């Protein structure tokens, strides 16, 4: 009985949070696009998060290539077409790049055309790219459906305009708890292996060549 009440309370809290999310961004700011961001590849790169004013301080990144002690990421979510997506998707490629972005974030939108190009330049068995729209939730019972639908349409339009032709997941509690609890600025990007373990994190936007260098270095280590 207690568990049931607790679950209902959590659901009410989440619906309230979603309503607030539609009025203001979930994250505190956009991370900048400095050349020496918190990228951790398979080399001895220095970690120095460069951000625009108004962005939040980057969390410490774990160097990629070191064996992770964390449990594999687990979640259940939906993509823009309403299809169910789980953490099993990580098993489709040796390396997955998960880019967390927001509709209000200019650095996010600026790098998405080149992310779209990257998504098509690798064998799917080796590399795949997934977006998470941090300020657009999936439909939730009890939330304001018209506002959610409007937010989803805006996101769909931005994806089309930027040519970011890869899967994008809508925010829900499961996805938030799995990956976004420590995300304080967008874009934030995770690199995840085929077993669902996070190899490293990057805060801030990068150009195509910088991403490609990091992707190739990680693939070489797997």
Backbone as a chain_set.jsonl record, in Angstrom:
{"seq": "XXXXXXXXXXXXXXXXXXXXXXXXXXXXXXXXXXXXXXXXXXXXXXXXXXXXXXXXXXXXXXXXXXXXXXXXXXXXXXXXXXXXXXXXXXXXXXXXXXXXXXXXXXXXXXXXXXXXXXXXXXXXXXXXXXXXXXXXXXXXXXXXXXXXXXXXXXXXXXXXXXXXXXXXXXXXXXXXXXXXXXXXXXXXXXXXXXXXXXXXXXXXXXXXXXXXXXXXXXXXXX", "coords": {"N": [[0.824, -1.2, 0.0], [1.894, 1.218, 0.816], [3.941, 1.495, -1.086], [2.438, 1.863, -3.406], [1.147, 4.317, -2.902], [3.373, 5.926, -2.733], [4.38, 5.763, -5.346], [2.306, 7.005, -6.723], [2.525, 9.575, -5.692], [5.055, 10.279, -6.621], [4.508, 10.318, -9.347], [2.689, 12.481, -9.5], [4.371, 14.539, -8.726], [6.162, 14.489, -10.844], [4.533, 15.165, -13.04], [3.922, 17.776, -12.318], [6.469, 18.834, -12.477], [6.968, 18.578, -15.203], [5.114, 20.386, -16.24], [6.218, 22.771, -15.329], [8.557, 22.625, -16.729], [7.801, 23.181, -19.326], [7.457, 25.857, -19.269], [9.868, 26.964, -18.65], [13.38, 26.377, -19.305], [14.734, 23.148, -18.503], [17.376, 22.954, -17.869], [20.175, 24.913, -16.723], [21.539, 26.555, -18.494], [23.207, 27.229, -21.664], [26.015, 25.472, -22.814], [29.19, 26.609, -23.923], [31.125, 26.707, -27.03], [33.856, 26.212, -26.95], [37.192, 25.279, -27.928], [38.575, 23.546, -26.233], [36.987, 21.738, -24.558], [35.246, 19.781, -22.044], [36.153, 17.272, -22.958], [36.894, 13.873, -23.113], [38.866, 11.715, -24.466], [40.511, 8.825, -25.895], [43.018, 9.546, -25.378], [45.538, 11.496, -23.603], [44.041, 13.908, -23.023], [43.512, 17.264, -21.857], [41.146, 18.337, -19.425], [39.006, 20.93, -19.593], [36.461, 22.798, -19.098], [34.89, 25.045, -21.198], [32.711, 27.73, -21.213], [29.852, 29.675, -22.222], [28.846, 32.859, -20.922], [26.419, 32.651, -18.392], [26.021, 29.994, -18.721], [26.236, 26.831, -17.006], [28.468, 25.467, -14.526], [30.651, 22.918, -15.555], [30.423, 19.421, -14.871], [32.844, 17.186, -13.378], [34.596, 15.21, -15.688], [34.724, 11.776, -16.612], [37.564, 10.112, -17.696], [37.527, 8.672, -20.904], [37.989, 5.286, -21.892], [38.956, 4.226, -19.591], [38.012, 1.56, -17.508], [34.649, 1.43, -16.681], [33.055, 1.658, -13.503], [30.454, 1.81, -13.011], [27.006, 0.738, -13.134], [25.366, -0.556, -16.068], [23.6, 1.755, -18.176], [20.088, 2.177, -17.887], [16.867, 2.469, -19.231], [13.503, 3.443, -20.227], [11.912, 4.814, -22.944], [10.491, 7.152, -25.368], [10.631, 7.78, -28.893], [10.508, 10.479, -31.345], [8.465, 9.675, -32.984], [6.836, 8.229, -31.411], [7.589, 5.662, -30.902], [8.618, 2.947, -28.843], [11.612, 2.974, -26.994], [14.407, 1.468, -25.551], [17.206, 0.889, -23.296], [18.382, -1.152, -24.633], [19.039, -0.354, -27.124], [21.658, 0.478, -27.18], [23.125, -1.791, -27.625], [23.172, -2.107, -30.331], [25.307, -0.919, -31.562], [28.897, -0.572, -31.409], [29.727, 1.772, -30.26], [27.976, 4.475, -28.911], [26.877, 7.748, -29.336], [25.397, 10.05, -27.34], [23.579, 12.832, -27.513], [22.598, 15.471, -25.641], [20.253, 17.943, -25.908], [18.572, 21.156, -26.324], [15.625, 22.981, -27.268], [15.872, 25.713, -27.074], [18.519, 26.294, -27.189], [21.159, 27.758, -28.704], [23.939, 26.993, -29.289], [23.566, 24.214, -29.32], [21.822, 23.815, -31.525], [23.397, 24.827, -33.538], [25.451, 22.975, -33.887], [24.15, 20.708, -34.724], [23.638, 20.226, -37.564], [26.15, 19.234, -38.47], [26.396, 17.057, -36.779], [24.396, 15.501, -37.825], [25.58, 14.847, -40.254], [27.768, 13.342, -39.358], [26.442, 11.15, -38.269], [25.756, 9.654, -40.466], [28.13, 8.773, -41.54], [29.437, 6.59, -40.531], [29.713, 3.034, -40.114], [26.824, 1.406, -39.02], [27.078, -0.646, -37.202], [29.31, 0.003, -35.841], [29.086, 2.666, -34.903], [26.656, 4.91, -33.619], [24.296, 7.623, -33.367], [22.369, 9.4, -31.035], [19.826, 11.616, -30.061], [18.732, 13.495, -27.203], [16.013, 15.302, -26.227], [16.0, 17.734, -24.073], [14.149, 19.555, -23.069], [11.664, 18.867, -23.919], [9.001, 16.905, -23.262], [7.636, 13.521, -23.32], [4.205, 12.562, -23.963], [2.2, 12.782, -21.083], [-0.005, 11.504, -18.732], [-2.231, 13.663, -17.212], [-0.708, 15.905, -17.525], [-0.368, 19.054, -19.337], [-1.604, 18.613, -22.32], [-1.804, 20.083, -24.739], [0.268, 21.957, -24.609], [2.489, 20.298, -24.499], [2.281, 18.991, -26.954], [2.661, 21.162, -28.687], [5.304, 21.822, -28.035], [6.605, 19.518, -28.897], [6.127, 19.653, -31.648], [7.591, 21.933, -32.297], [10.181, 21.018, -31.744], [10.359, 18.954, -33.628], [10.311, 20.43, -35.991], [12.727, 21.86, -35.764], [14.596, 19.777, -35.823], [14.245, 18.875, -38.426], [14.978, 21.174, -39.882], [17.685, 21.446, -39.208], [18.784, 19.173, -40.208], [19.321, 17.0, -38.644], [19.275, 14.021, -38.795], [18.718, 11.575, -37.134], [17.833, 9.299, -34.461], [15.749, 10.828, -31.979], [15.051, 11.256, -28.608], [12.285, 11.72, -26.382], [11.868, 13.511, -23.349], [11.444, 11.79, -20.289], [10.672, 10.496, -16.988], [12.132, 8.143, -16.504], [14.231, 8.287, -18.39], [15.404, 10.68, -17.614], [16.32, 10.032, -15.008], [18.144, 8.085, -15.656], [20.223, 9.299, -17.172], [20.279, 12.137, -17.05], [20.425, 13.363, -14.55], [22.659, 14.671, -13.497], [23.204, 16.554, -15.365], [23.745, 19.852, -16.167], [23.927, 21.794, -18.067], [23.405, 22.475, -21.528], [24.684, 21.932, -24.87], [25.161, 18.602, -23.658], [27.105, 15.73, -23.953], [27.174, 12.225, -24.052], [29.269, 9.35, -24.243], [28.781, 6.019, -24.926], [29.24, 2.557, -24.423], [28.745, -0.673, -26.101], [27.604, -2.221, -24.149], [26.166, -0.559, -22.625], [27.462, 1.099, -20.852], [28.702, 4.156, -19.576], [31.297, 5.835, -21.121], [32.53, 8.3, -21.218], [32.15, 11.914, -20.921], [31.113, 14.929, -22.501], [30.948, 18.374, -22.259], [29.432, 20.997, -23.842], [29.445, 22.421, -27.211], [30.92, 21.135, -30.246], [33.023, 21.173, -33.206], [32.714, 19.376, -36.328], [35.092, 17.974, -37.02], [36.44, 17.81, -34.58], [34.681, 16.203, -33.101], [34.806, 13.887, -34.684], [37.461, 13.103, -34.381], [37.491, 12.383, -31.673], [35.561, 10.339, -31.624], [36.76, 8.406, -33.315], [39.025, 7.827, -31.816], [37.934, 6.633, -29.546], [36.61, 4.408, -30.663], [38.826, 2.998, -31.505], [39.772, 2.034, -29.143], [37.909, 0.253, -28.221]], "CA": [[0.0, 0.0, 0.0], [2.812, 2.359, 0.887], [4.624, 1.624, -2.369], [1.482, 2.4, -4.369], [0.981, 5.742, -2.606], [4.626, 6.602, -3.066], [4.45, 5.854, -6.799], [1.349, 8.032, -7.134], [3.088, 10.86, -5.302], [6.141, 10.556, -7.562], [3.901, 10.672, -10.63], [2.158, 13.84, -9.387], [5.516, 15.454, -8.714], [6.742, 14.554, -12.188], [3.615, 15.93, -13.884], [4.129, 19.178, -11.959], [7.782, 19.229, -13.011], [6.816, 18.706, -16.648], [4.414, 21.646, -16.488], [7.205, 23.833, -15.141], [9.536, 22.459, -17.798], [7.286, 23.801, -20.535], [7.518, 27.308, -19.106], [11.275, 27.37, -18.56], [14.268, 25.265, -19.602], [15.092, 22.304, -17.37], [18.781, 23.146, -17.568], [20.435, 26.286, -16.331], [22.116, 27.371, -19.537], [23.87, 26.568, -22.78], [27.467, 25.425, -22.734], [29.812, 27.212, -25.091], [31.729, 25.837, -28.031], [35.301, 26.38, -26.924], [37.918, 24.16, -28.508], [39.101, 22.635, -25.225], [35.918, 21.459, -23.62], [35.442, 18.657, -21.136], [36.176, 16.062, -23.775], [37.84, 12.892, -22.644], [38.99, 10.655, -25.456], [41.391, 7.748, -25.517], [44.344, 10.105, -25.193], [45.686, 12.241, -22.349], [43.542, 15.275, -23.212], [43.21, 18.009, -20.641], [39.729, 18.654, -19.281], [38.813, 22.321, -19.168], [35.163, 23.168, -19.675], [34.75, 26.44, -21.574], [31.288, 27.977, -21.34], [29.373, 31.035, -22.413], [28.294, 33.424, -19.7], [25.062, 32.17, -18.199], [26.071, 28.544, -18.693], [26.566, 26.334, -15.682], [29.777, 24.846, -14.405], [30.636, 21.527, -16.009], [30.826, 18.4, -13.921], [34.08, 16.503, -13.692], [34.374, 14.147, -16.652], [35.515, 10.564, -16.429], [38.296, 9.829, -18.929], [37.107, 7.493, -21.653], [39.041, 4.29, -22.023], [39.094, 3.575, -18.304], [36.87, 0.687, -17.274], [33.65, 2.046, -15.826], [32.6, 0.867, -12.373], [29.026, 2.032, -12.887], [26.124, -0.225, -13.779], [24.912, -0.101, -17.386], [22.455, 2.655, -18.225], [18.827, 1.499, -18.137], [15.749, 3.399, -19.337], [12.435, 3.206, -21.187], [11.532, 6.132, -23.441], [9.845, 7.192, -26.673], [11.229, 8.688, -29.855], [9.598, 11.501, -31.851], [7.344, 9.019, -33.654], [6.077, 7.49, -30.416], [8.092, 4.296, -30.779], [9.297, 2.643, -27.58], [13.063, 2.801, -27.077], [15.014, 1.12, -24.264], [18.668, 0.861, -23.292], [18.844, -2.192, -25.555], [19.519, 0.297, -28.34], [23.114, 0.595, -27.129], [23.703, -3.023, -28.132], [23.178, -2.105, -31.788], [26.583, -0.38, -32.042], [29.999, -0.644, -30.445], [29.817, 3.074, -29.594], [26.829, 5.362, -29.105], [27.015, 9.142, -28.916], [24.096, 10.555, -26.905], [23.678, 14.286, -27.456], [21.49, 16.093, -24.917], [20.102, 19.304, -26.421], [17.315, 21.826, -25.987], [15.127, 23.782, -28.379], [16.247, 27.12, -26.882], [19.985, 26.368, -27.08], [21.792, 28.046, -29.986], [25.083, 26.109, -29.561], [23.038, 22.883, -29.654], [21.283, 23.838, -32.878], [24.476, 25.135, -34.475], [26.268, 21.8, -34.178], [23.331, 19.59, -35.164], [23.84, 19.839, -38.967], [27.34, 18.386, -38.6], [26.1, 15.794, -36.115], [23.648, 14.734, -38.807], [26.545, 14.306, -41.216], [28.531, 12.288, -38.683], [25.597, 9.971, -38.062], [25.706, 8.87, -41.693], [29.465, 8.494, -42.06], [30.008, 5.401, -39.891], [28.94, 1.796, -40.15], [25.919, 1.387, -37.871], [27.546, -1.625, -36.226], [30.401, 0.63, -35.093], [28.757, 3.953, -34.285], [25.338, 5.504, -33.826], [24.086, 8.882, -32.664], [21.02, 9.558, -30.511], [19.582, 12.877, -29.381], [17.728, 13.576, -26.135], [15.517, 16.682, -26.185], [15.902, 17.897, -22.621], [13.051, 20.428, -22.659], [10.428, 18.418, -24.572], [8.636, 15.613, -22.685], [6.627, 12.696, -23.968], [2.872, 12.788, -23.414], [2.048, 12.224, -19.746], [-1.361, 11.661, -18.213], [-2.346, 14.694, -16.185], [0.027, 17.1, -17.936], [-1.083, 19.86, -20.321], [-1.32, 17.968, -23.592], [-1.635, 21.042, -25.82], [1.606, 22.548, -24.515], [3.458, 19.257, -24.848], [2.186, 18.799, -28.401], [3.287, 22.325, -29.318], [6.749, 21.697, -27.833], [7.074, 18.444, -29.765], [6.106, 20.145, -33.025], [8.741, 22.838, -32.445], [11.381, 20.176, -31.805], [10.334, 18.251, -34.922], [10.683, 21.413, -37.006], [14.159, 22.152, -35.619], [15.332, 18.596, -36.281], [14.176, 18.878, -39.885], [15.744, 22.316, -40.4], [19.121, 21.253, -38.989], [19.248, 17.95, -40.858], [19.78, 16.057, -37.61], [18.49, 12.848, -39.157], [19.018, 10.428, -36.298], [16.753, 9.203, -33.468], [15.695, 11.788, -30.882], [14.173, 10.756, -27.559], [11.568, 12.703, -25.593], [12.173, 13.402, -21.93], [10.533, 11.239, -19.28], [11.337, 10.3, -15.706], [13.093, 7.053, -16.638], [15.397, 8.798, -19.121], [16.037, 11.687, -16.754], [17.051, 9.367, -13.924], [19.228, 7.268, -16.212], [21.346, 10.04, -17.74], [20.259, 13.597, -16.976], [20.362, 13.891, -13.186], [23.798, 15.548, -13.225], [23.382, 17.474, -16.482], [23.385, 21.208, -15.762], [24.017, 22.686, -19.22], [23.323, 21.818, -22.824], [24.637, 20.493, -25.044], [26.029, 17.654, -22.963], [27.171, 14.524, -24.774], [27.704, 11.01, -23.442], [29.703, 8.249, -25.1], [28.344, 4.803, -24.244], [29.651, 1.36, -25.166], [27.692, -1.593, -26.492], [26.993, -2.818, -22.962], [25.392, 0.465, -21.944], [28.259, 1.795, -19.832], [29.187, 5.476, -19.985], [32.761, 5.898, -21.244], [33.0, 9.66, -20.992], [31.16, 12.973, -21.076], [31.59, 16.186, -23.078], [30.051, 19.511, -22.049], [29.661, 22.027, -24.838], [29.39, 22.063, -28.623], [32.197, 20.939, -30.938], [32.866, 21.08, -34.65], [32.676, 18.008, -36.839], [36.404, 17.331, -36.958], [36.734, 17.499, -33.175], [33.893, 15.022, -32.747], [35.302, 12.723, -35.418], [38.715, 12.7, -33.741], [37.156, 11.716, -30.421], [34.867, 9.09, -31.959], [37.74, 7.446, -33.846], [39.902, 7.41, -30.718], [37.159, 5.725, -28.688], [36.412, 3.168, -31.398], [40.109, 2.289, -31.54], [40.014, 1.417, -27.837], [36.878, -0.742, -27.901]], "C": [[0.861, 1.253, 0.0], [3.496, 2.585, -0.455], [3.72, 2.255, -3.412], [1.289, 3.895, -4.16], [2.225, 6.532, -3.0], [4.763, 6.785, -4.572], [3.498, 6.925, -7.311], [1.872, 9.421, -6.822], [4.214, 11.253, -6.26], [5.589, 10.988, -8.912], [3.372, 12.098, -10.6], [3.28, 14.865, -9.419], [6.094, 15.615, -10.11], [5.857, 15.352, -13.137], [3.771, 17.417, -13.602], [5.444, 19.689, -12.531], [7.718, 19.432, -14.513], [6.134, 20.014, -17.004], [5.371, 22.83, -16.343], [8.235, 23.822, -16.261], [9.101, 23.174, -19.063], [7.342, 25.324, -20.472], [8.949, 27.818, -19.045], [12.152, 26.161, -18.812], [14.609, 24.475, -18.355], [16.521, 22.586, -16.916], [19.077, 24.624, -17.382], [21.028, 27.143, -17.43], [22.719, 26.545, -20.64], [25.369, 26.59, -22.563], [28.045, 25.965, -24.027], [30.466, 26.206, -25.999], [33.226, 26.027, -28.103], [36.009, 25.134, -27.403], [38.411, 23.155, -27.499], [38.062, 22.361, -24.163], [36.226, 20.252, -22.78], [35.396, 17.35, -21.893], [37.244, 15.119, -23.253], [37.871, 11.755, -23.641], [39.92, 9.582, -24.963], [42.807, 8.232, -25.302], [44.378, 10.873, -23.896], [45.276, 13.687, -22.55], [43.352, 15.946, -21.865], [41.73, 18.305, -20.622], [39.592, 20.065, -18.756], [37.541, 22.833, -19.806], [35.116, 24.671, -19.922], [33.279, 26.69, -21.842], [31.001, 29.44, -21.627], [28.882, 31.56, -21.074], [26.842, 33.008, -19.595], [24.995, 30.667, -18.204], [26.47, 28.095, -17.307], [27.9, 25.613, -15.693], [29.703, 23.372, -14.768], [31.047, 20.596, -14.885], [32.15, 17.797, -14.34], [33.785, 15.36, -14.639], [35.247, 12.95, -16.324], [36.244, 10.263, -17.723], [37.784, 8.566, -19.597], [38.283, 6.54, -21.789], [39.316, 3.596, -20.716], [37.851, 2.743, -18.05], [35.911, 1.333, -16.281], [33.245, 1.099, -14.709], [31.089, 0.992, -12.192], [28.244, 0.927, -13.581], [25.727, 0.31, -15.145], [23.69, 0.804, -17.265], [21.2, 1.853, -18.55], [17.703, 2.529, -18.191], [14.694, 2.851, -20.291], [11.93, 4.569, -21.627], [10.786, 5.995, -24.763], [10.617, 8.12, -27.59], [10.152, 9.649, -30.381], [8.373, 10.916, -32.536], [6.5, 8.204, -32.688], [6.493, 6.049, -30.263], [8.805, 4.107, -29.448], [10.78, 2.392, -27.835], [13.588, 2.493, -25.681], [16.53, 1.15, -24.394], [19.229, -0.245, -24.167], [19.407, -1.598, -26.835], [21.043, 0.42, -28.359], [23.801, -0.653, -27.684], [23.774, -3.084, -29.646], [24.503, -1.625, -32.368], [27.654, -0.541, -30.967], [30.096, 0.647, -29.641], [28.58, 3.894, -29.932], [27.15, 6.737, -28.544], [25.622, 9.659, -28.591], [24.226, 12.053, -26.661], [22.433, 14.871, -26.809], [21.394, 17.554, -25.342], [18.763, 19.888, -25.996], [16.916, 22.748, -27.128], [15.543, 25.248, -28.284], [17.75, 27.352, -26.985], [20.638, 26.557, -28.44], [23.028, 27.196, -30.268], [24.644, 24.688, -29.928], [22.623, 22.84, -31.116], [22.376, 24.071, -33.909], [25.298, 23.906, -34.839], [25.463, 20.637, -34.767], [23.45, 19.25, -36.652], [25.061, 18.922, -39.157], [27.18, 17.065, -37.857], [25.309, 14.892, -37.062], [24.551, 14.115, -39.848], [27.33, 13.154, -40.603], [27.728, 11.005, -38.555], [25.569, 9.067, -39.283], [27.048, 8.434, -42.226], [30.126, 7.257, -41.464], [29.104, 4.2, -40.127], [28.107, 1.724, -38.881], [26.349, 0.394, -36.806], [28.656, -1.047, -35.348], [29.931, 1.842, -34.294], [27.328, 4.363, -34.614], [25.208, 6.751, -32.97], [22.619, 8.991, -32.273], [20.91, 10.915, -29.834], [18.576, 12.7, -28.246], [17.308, 15.044, -26.039], [15.154, 17.001, -24.736], [14.738, 18.765, -22.169], [11.728, 20.06, -23.334], [10.073, 17.028, -24.057], [7.715, 14.808, -23.59], [5.273, 13.004, -23.323], [2.723, 12.068, -22.076], [0.636, 12.508, -19.253], [-1.371, 12.703, -17.095], [-1.596, 15.964, -16.521], [-0.774, 17.833, -19.011], [-0.714, 19.404, -21.722], [-1.072, 18.966, -24.711], [-0.251, 21.672, -25.811], [2.684, 21.536, -24.905], [3.47, 19.04, -26.357], [2.858, 19.943, -29.158], [4.812, 22.243, -29.198], [7.335, 20.618, -28.737], [7.119, 18.884, -31.219], [7.28, 21.083, -33.279], [10.029, 22.04, -32.579], [11.479, 19.462, -33.144], [10.774, 19.181, -36.05], [12.179, 21.721, -36.965], [15.021, 20.988, -36.103], [15.375, 18.569, -37.803], [15.048, 19.988, -40.473], [17.252, 22.1, -40.278], [19.657, 19.99, -39.663], [19.779, 16.922, -39.882], [18.987, 14.758, -37.732], [18.978, 11.602, -38.414], [17.957, 10.392, -35.196], [16.882, 10.264, -32.374], [14.659, 11.301, -29.881], [13.546, 11.908, -26.78], [11.813, 12.453, -24.106], [11.064, 12.691, -21.162], [11.334, 10.962, -18.013], [12.414, 9.226, -15.794], [14.377, 7.535, -17.3], [16.146, 9.832, -18.3], [16.882, 11.028, -15.67], [18.241, 8.576, -14.434], [20.446, 8.092, -16.603], [21.407, 11.521, -17.378], [20.32, 14.187, -15.574], [21.495, 14.875, -12.883], [24.068, 16.529, -14.36], [22.877, 18.856, -16.078], [23.493, 22.221, -16.894], [23.905, 21.854, -20.483], [24.116, 22.612, -23.848], [25.588, 19.762, -24.1], [25.964, 16.343, -23.731], [27.819, 13.386, -24.005], [28.175, 10.049, -24.525], [29.503, 6.958, -24.325], [28.708, 3.588, -25.073], [28.471, 0.431, -25.426], [27.013, -2.298, -25.341], [26.209, -1.805, -22.143], [26.144, 1.212, -20.866], [28.817, 3.102, -20.389], [30.714, 5.49, -19.97], [33.302, 7.289, -20.938], [31.923, 10.669, -21.323], [31.831, 14.217, -21.653], [30.54, 17.264, -22.815], [30.4, 20.584, -23.061], [29.614, 21.502, -26.258], [30.795, 21.935, -29.195], [31.959, 20.967, -32.439], [33.02, 19.626, -35.088], [34.019, 17.292, -36.691], [36.794, 16.96, -35.531], [35.952, 16.271, -32.717], [34.455, 13.772, -33.406], [36.595, 12.193, -34.795], [38.447, 11.905, -32.465], [36.482, 10.372, -30.673], [35.857, 8.026, -32.421], [38.66, 6.933, -32.752], [39.191, 6.404, -29.812], [36.946, 4.376, -29.374], [37.685, 2.322, -31.431], [40.394, 1.559, -30.24], [39.027, 0.296, -27.506], [37.193, -2.107, -28.526]], "O": [[0.592, 2.216, -0.718], [3.62, 3.722, -0.911], [4.164, 3.081, -4.209], [1.269, 4.66, -5.124], [2.142, 7.643, -3.523], [5.209, 7.836, -5.032], [3.838, 7.672, -8.228], [1.679, 10.348, -7.609], [4.318, 12.412, -6.663], [6.118, 11.9, -9.548], [3.571, 12.852, -11.552], [3.165, 15.916, -10.048], [6.467, 16.713, -10.521], [6.359, 16.129, -13.949], [3.756, 18.232, -14.524], [5.531, 20.821, -13.008], [8.341, 20.351, -15.044], [6.528, 20.682, -17.96], [5.336, 23.77, -17.137], [8.722, 24.869, -16.687], [9.932, 23.713, -19.794], [7.281, 25.997, -21.501], [9.209, 28.981, -19.355], [11.729, 25.032, -18.564], [14.758, 25.045, -17.274], [16.841, 22.472, -15.732], [18.317, 25.481, -17.832], [21.021, 28.368, -17.309], [22.744, 25.317, -20.573], [25.929, 27.613, -22.171], [27.462, 25.798, -25.098], [30.378, 24.999, -25.776], [33.808, 26.006, -29.188], [35.466, 24.035, -27.29], [38.65, 22.002, -27.86], [38.244, 22.715, -22.999], [37.349, 19.748, -22.799], [34.679, 16.425, -21.51], [38.371, 15.534, -22.984], [36.972, 10.914, -23.647], [40.112, 9.426, -23.757], [43.708, 7.427, -25.068], [43.39, 10.913, -23.163], [46.059, 14.598, -22.284], [43.068, 15.291, -20.862], [41.118, 18.504, -21.671], [39.998, 20.371, -17.635], [37.561, 23.263, -20.959], [35.276, 25.472, -19.0], [32.655, 25.956, -22.608], [31.801, 30.322, -21.317], [28.54, 30.778, -20.188], [26.115, 33.009, -20.588], [24.008, 30.099, -17.738], [26.986, 28.886, -16.517], [28.392, 25.203, -16.744], [28.794, 22.664, -14.336], [31.897, 20.926, -14.058], [32.54, 17.879, -15.504], [32.829, 14.613, -14.429], [36.362, 13.093, -15.823], [35.601, 10.163, -18.769], [37.625, 7.527, -18.956], [39.439, 6.963, -21.797], [39.855, 2.489, -20.708], [36.742, 3.185, -18.35], [36.306, 1.731, -15.185], [33.106, -0.105, -14.922], [30.513, 0.35, -11.315], [28.745, 0.267, -14.492], [25.75, 1.523, -15.358], [22.859, 0.638, -16.371], [21.235, 0.953, -19.39], [17.593, 3.371, -17.299], [14.95, 1.924, -21.06], [11.559, 5.394, -20.792], [10.489, 4.891, -25.219], [11.189, 9.117, -27.146], [9.015, 9.628, -29.909], [7.349, 11.59, -32.655], [5.542, 7.552, -33.105], [5.826, 5.283, -29.569], [9.511, 5.0, -28.981], [11.151, 1.688, -28.774], [13.246, 3.19, -24.725], [17.067, 1.404, -25.472], [20.433, -0.277, -24.421], [20.163, -2.256, -27.55], [21.65, 0.461, -29.429], [24.933, -0.577, -28.16], [24.37, -4.008, -30.199], [24.8, -1.888, -33.534], [27.354, -0.633, -29.777], [30.498, 0.628, -28.477], [28.185, 3.993, -31.094], [27.632, 6.869, -27.42], [24.757, 9.703, -29.466], [24.897, 12.487, -25.725], [21.338, 14.779, -27.363], [22.341, 18.319, -25.16], [17.932, 19.209, -25.391], [17.77, 23.238, -27.866], [15.567, 25.952, -29.294], [18.207, 28.491, -26.879], [20.672, 25.627, -29.247], [23.172, 26.709, -31.39], [25.281, 24.035, -30.755], [23.021, 21.941, -31.857], [22.293, 23.569, -35.03], [25.788, 23.795, -35.963], [26.052, 19.674, -35.259], [23.37, 18.07, -36.993], [25.005, 17.953, -39.915], [27.763, 16.057, -38.257], [25.519, 13.68, -37.102], [24.323, 12.986, -40.281], [27.535, 12.121, -41.239], [28.263, 9.907, -38.713], [25.381, 7.857, -39.16], [27.109, 7.783, -43.269], [31.245, 6.908, -41.841], [27.894, 4.335, -40.313], [28.62, 1.954, -37.786], [26.022, 0.566, -35.631], [28.913, -1.543, -34.251], [30.331, 2.026, -33.144], [26.856, 4.185, -35.737], [25.917, 6.917, -31.976], [21.732, 8.711, -33.079], [21.817, 11.317, -29.105], [17.681, 11.858, -28.323], [18.138, 15.92, -25.801], [14.109, 16.575, -24.245], [14.366, 18.721, -20.997], [10.783, 20.847, -23.322], [10.766, 16.062, -24.376], [7.096, 15.346, -24.507], [5.209, 13.631, -22.265], [3.072, 10.894, -21.95], [0.151, 13.635, -19.352], [-0.593, 12.613, -16.145], [-1.809, 16.995, -15.885], [-1.748, 17.293, -19.536], [0.342, 19.755, -22.248], [-0.212, 18.728, -25.559], [0.341, 21.899, -26.867], [3.667, 21.883, -25.56], [4.533, 18.919, -26.966], [3.545, 19.715, -30.154], [5.529, 22.557, -30.148], [8.429, 20.78, -29.279], [8.047, 18.529, -31.946], [7.895, 21.04, -34.345], [10.87, 22.345, -33.424], [12.559, 19.373, -33.728], [11.512, 18.777, -36.949], [12.822, 21.832, -38.009], [16.061, 21.201, -36.726], [16.413, 18.276, -38.397], [15.77, 19.767, -41.446], [18.011, 22.525, -41.149], [20.868, 19.77, -39.683], [20.591, 16.071, -40.245], [18.147, 14.441, -36.891], [19.573, 10.7, -39.004], [17.242, 11.378, -35.016], [17.981, 10.559, -31.905], [13.531, 10.974, -30.249], [14.182, 12.935, -26.545], [11.947, 11.309, -23.673], [9.882, 12.966, -21.37], [12.546, 11.176, -17.983], [13.491, 9.38, -15.219], [15.477, 7.232, -16.835], [17.376, 9.858, -18.292], [18.026, 11.421, -15.443], [19.235, 8.415, -13.726], [21.579, 7.655, -16.4], [22.489, 12.108, -17.399], [20.27, 15.408, -15.426], [21.313, 15.808, -12.1], [25.058, 17.26, -14.321], [21.718, 19.012, -15.694], [23.179, 23.395, -16.697], [24.265, 20.677, -20.502], [24.223, 23.832, -23.73], [26.676, 20.248, -23.79], [24.883, 15.899, -24.117], [28.871, 13.552, -23.388], [27.563, 9.944, -25.588], [29.993, 6.814, -23.205], [28.511, 3.58, -26.288], [27.343, 0.713, -25.022], [25.96, -2.911, -25.522], [25.653, -2.138, -21.096], [25.531, 1.894, -20.045], [29.329, 3.155, -21.507], [31.342, 5.198, -18.953], [34.423, 7.424, -20.447], [30.906, 10.332, -21.93], [32.98, 14.518, -21.33], [29.364, 17.07, -23.124], [31.545, 21.031, -23.127], [29.728, 20.298, -26.492], [31.74, 22.546, -28.696], [30.827, 20.804, -32.895], [33.412, 18.765, -34.301], [34.066, 16.133, -36.281], [37.406, 15.917, -35.301], [36.492, 15.404, -32.03], [34.569, 12.724, -32.77], [36.795, 10.983, -34.696], [39.089, 10.887, -32.207], [36.795, 9.382, -30.012], [35.8, 6.881, -31.973], [39.035, 5.76, -32.744], [39.798, 5.43, -29.366], [37.084, 3.326, -28.745], [37.63, 1.093, -31.389], [41.154, 0.591, -30.215], [39.281, -0.516, -26.616], [36.427, -3.056, -28.355]]}, "num_chains": 1, "name": "protein.A"}
